[in-house]
Structure formats: C-alpha cells, structure tokens
Amino acid sequence: MEAAAQTILSNSGLLLSEEYRLLSGVGGEVAELRDDMATMNALLRMQPRLTTAPPWTTSSGSG
C-alpha cells in the first residue's frame, strides 16, 4: 500500500511539474500573438478601401 502511494505521489509530482512548465510559457506566446495581430491590424488599416467589388466576387456568366 505504501509503495502504491509513493508511486502516485511521484507521478503526480512529475505531472504537476510538466503542467507548470507548459503553462509558464503560455504568457509569452500570448503576448507575441497579440503583437502579431496588432501589426496585421495596422497593415490592414493602411490598405486603400475598395470602391468596387473585387473581380473574383462578380459572376462572369461562364461556368
């Protein structure tokens, strides 16, 4: 019984340390994604607005 408890505690400790390792890197990744999205948003806002529909949205009658 004591060996089983020791094994469970050992495995739990390993799982917790791995979970901590994985979660501790998430903050940096989220910040990087936020910066990337802000850059893309700024670039999109700099694009000229379309005054007519792009050619791929109109039907050409062929097909």
C-alpha positions, -999 to +999 in steps of 0.1 A: +000+000+000+028+024+009+046+017-024+014+025-044+010+058-025+047+066-032+042+059-069+011+080-071+028+109-053+058+106-076+037+105-108+016+134-095+047+155-089+060+147-124+027+157-140+024+189-120+060+200-129+053+192-166+020+212-164+038+241-148+065+240-175+039+241-203+017+268-187+046+290-178+055+296-215+019+305-225+021+341-214+050+349-237+033+332-266+000+351-260+020+384-259+037+375-292+004+366-309-012+399-296+017+419-311+014+400-344-023+407-345-017+444-338+008+445-367-016+428-391-044+451-380-023+482-386-012+470-420-048+462-430-059+497-419-032+512-442-047+494-472-068+516-495-105+508-493-121+491-523-146+512-540-157+484-564-162+447-558-131+426-565-132+407-597-134+373-580-168+382-564-187+390-596-202+363-618-187+362-653-215+341-667-192+313-677-191+281-660 
